[in-house]
């Protein structure tokens, strides 16, 4: 008889990756230590230990290990979701805040590591404790429209945001008007806001890898550490220093 859920605990070295793949089961991935980045067609999630990433069954995804990480992974069979998930449970990928209760439940599931009545109750309760945060500041939605995708690719290569909109649009073989119209439709964000978030998410990766704030600010093209801190706070609601002090 197929188990309705499975629990895995693995460690991955910094710089490693799980290439693009999908599962027949839905999966929750939590980095108990370290930081990971999850890629799907919908977007990119930078996942620090304050968040856990949910991937529905059948969704192709890639996992990059930004810093050495201990991963806790739980998988649910489709039948288990039908029977156990709360009403209106999201059918898309999302990040969830890891509340103290969710952390305790994940820890209990990992420690049990076998199917028991207690573990089943814990795993069922985890589904009820998950809270979708689709617009977390570490999430970068990706456009699906081919023109908007070209714009996004060019913008992601411009780490310092040196290109103005005219040059960006020209390199993507489109117009400023078209790019500016498509991004809110495709990502829910203006092109300017999307570029700034992409820039800040990249600096979060660098900070997590141990680079100094001043160096990260300079590499990202900010005029000063103060300017970087201000932009970082606007996107994430915290300062770079606060981010660095969070547990990893």
C-alpha positions in Angstrom: 0.0 0.0 0.0 1.4 3.4 -1.0 2.1 5.7 1.9 0.1 9.0 1.8 3.1 11.0 2.8 6.9 10.7 3.0 9.5 12.7 5.0 13.1 13.3 4.0 16.1 15.0 5.7 19.1 15.8 3.5 22.1 18.0 3.5 23.4 19.8 0.5 26.7 21.6 0.0 26.9 25.3 -1.1 26.7 25.7 -4.9 25.1 22.4 -5.6 21.7 22.0 -7.3 18.8 19.7 -7.9 18.2 20.0 -11.7 14.8 20.6 -13.1 12.4 17.8 -12.2 8.8 17.2 -11.0 7.1 14.9 -8.5 3.9 12.9 -8.6 3.5 14.2 -5.0 3.1 17.8 -3.7 6.2 18.9 -1.8 7.1 21.3 1.0 10.8 22.2 1.3 12.2 23.9 4.3 15.8 24.9 4.8 16.4 24.2 8.5 19.8 25.9 8.0 21.3 27.6 5.0 19.5 29.2 2.1 18.0 27.8 -1.1 16.5 29.2 -4.3 13.6 27.6 -6.0 12.9 28.1 -9.8 9.6 27.4 -11.5 8.1 28.7 -14.7 6.0 31.1 -12.5 9.0 32.7 -10.7 12.0 32.5 -8.5 11.8 32.1 -4.7 14.8 32.9 -2.5 14.0 30.7 0.5 15.7 31.6 3.8 14.8 29.6 7.0 12.0 32.0 7.7 10.1 30.6 4.7 9.1 27.2 3.4 8.4 26.5 -0.3 5.4 24.6 -1.5 5.4 22.9 -5.0 2.3 21.2 -6.3 2.4 17.8 -7.8 3.6 17.8 -11.4 5.2 21.3 -11.4 8.7 21.3 -12.9 11.2 23.1 -10.6 14.9 23.5 -9.9 16.6 23.9 -6.6 19.8 25.9 -6.1 21.7 25.6 -2.9 22.9 29.2 -2.1 24.7 28.2 1.1 25.2 24.8 2.7 21.8 23.7 3.8 20.0 21.0 5.8 16.7 20.4 3.9 13.5 19.0 5.4 11.2 17.8 2.7 7.7 16.5 3.1 5.6 15.0 0.3 1.9 14.3 0.1 0.2 12.0 -2.4 -2.7 13.7 -4.3 -5.2 11.6 -2.4 -3.8 12.8 0.9 -4.3 16.4 -0.2 -7.8 15.8 -1.2 -8.6 14.2 2.2 -6.5 16.3 4.5 -5.9 19.8 3.0 -8.2 22.6 4.2 -10.8 24.1 1.8 -9.4 26.5 -0.8 -5.9 25.2 -0.4 -3.8 26.9 -3.1 -3.2 24.9 -6.3 0.0 26.8 -7.1 3.5 27.2 -5.9 4.0 29.5 -2.9 6.1 30.4 0.0 4.8 30.1 3.6 6.0 31.9 6.7 7.4 29.4 9.2 5.6 30.2 12.3 6.8 28.8 15.7 4.0 26.2 15.5 4.9 25.2 11.9 8.6 24.9 12.8 7.6 22.6 15.7 5.4 20.5 13.5 8.1 20.2 10.9 10.6 19.2 13.5 8.3 16.6 15.0 7.6 15.1 11.5 11.4 14.9 10.8 12.2 13.4 14.1 9.6 10.7 13.7 10.6 9.9 10.1 8.2 7.0 9.9 4.5 6.6 9.4 2.8 6.4 12.7 -0.6 7.7 13.8 1.2 10.6 15.6 3.2 11.5 12.5 0.1 11.4 10.3 -1.7 13.8 12.6 1.4 16.1 12.5 1.6 16.0 8.7 -2.1 16.7 8.4 -1.8 19.7 10.8 1.1 21.1 8.8 -1.3 21.5 5.8 -3.6 23.6 8.0 -0.7 25.7 9.3 0.7 26.6 5.9 -0.1 30.2 4.9 0.5 31.2 1.3 2.7 34.2 0.9 2.9 34.5 -2.9 4.2 38.0 -2.9 7.0 37.5 -0.3 9.8 40.1 -0.9 12.1 37.2 -1.8 9.8 36.1 -4.6 10.4 37.3 -8.2 7.5 36.5 -10.5 8.5 35.7 -14.1 6.5 36.7 -17.1 5.2 34.1 -19.6 4.7 36.4 -22.5 7.6 35.9 -25.0 8.3 39.7 -25.3 8.1 40.2 -21.5 10.4 37.2 -21.0 13.0 38.8 -23.3 12.8 42.0 -21.3 13.2 40.1 -18.0 16.2 38.2 -19.3 17.9 41.4 -20.4 17.0 43.1 -17.1 18.3 40.1 -15.0 21.7 40.4 -16.8 21.9 44.1 -15.9 22.8 43.6 -12.2 23.5 47.2 -11.5 20.4 48.6 -13.3 22.6 50.8 -15.5 20.3 50.5 -18.5 17.5 53.0 -18.8 14.1 51.7 -20.0 14.8 52.8 -23.6 18.0 50.7 -23.9 16.4 47.8 -22.0 13.5 47.7 -24.4 15.7 48.1 -27.4 17.9 45.2 -26.4 14.7 43.1 -26.0 13.5 44.1 -29.4 10.4 45.9 -28.1 9.3 49.4 -27.1 9.2 51.0 -23.7 5.4 51.4 -24.0 5.0 47.6 -24.7 7.3 46.5 -21.9 5.7 48.9 -19.4 2.3 47.6 -20.3 3.1 43.9 -20.2 4.9 43.7 -16.8 1.9 44.7 -14.6 -0.2 42.2 -16.6 2.3 39.4 -16.4 3.8 39.9 -12.9 1.5 42.2 -11.0 4.4 44.7 -10.7 5.6 47.7 -12.7 8.7 47.1 -14.7 10.6 49.5 -12.4 9.4 47.8 -9.2 10.2 44.4 -10.7 13.8 45.4 -11.7 14.4 46.8 -8.2 13.1 43.6 -6.5 15.3 41.5 -8.9 18.2 43.6 -7.9 17.6 43.3 -4.2 16.9 39.6 -4.3 20.3 39.1 -5.9 21.9 41.2 -3.1 20.2 38.9 -0.6 21.9 35.9 -2.2 25.3 37.7 -2.0 24.8 38.7 1.6 23.8 35.1 2.5 27.1 34.0 1.0 29.0 36.1 3.4 29.9 39.2 1.3 30.2 42.5 3.1 27.3 45.0 2.9 29.5 47.7 1.4 30.8 45.3 -1.3 27.4 44.1 -2.1 26.1 47.6 -2.4 28.9 48.6 -4.7 28.6 45.5 -6.9 24.8 46.2 -7.3 25.6 49.7 -8.5 24.3 51.7 -5.5 25.9 55.1 -4.9 26.4 54.4 -1.2 25.7 51.9 1.5 23.0 54.2 2.8 21.2 54.2 -0.6 21.4 50.4 -0.7 20.0 50.1 2.8 17.1 52.4 1.9 16.3 50.4 -1.3 16.7 47.1 0.6 14.3 48.3 3.3 11.7 49.4 0.7 11.6 46.0 -0.9 12.0 43.7 2.2 10.8 45.9 5.1 14.1 45.3 6.9 17.7 46.5 6.6 20.6 44.5 5.3 22.0 44.3 8.8 18.7 42.8 10.1 18.7 40.3 7.3 22.2 39.2 8.2 21.3 38.7 11.8 18.4 36.3 11.0 19.1 32.7 11.8 20.4 30.5 9.0 
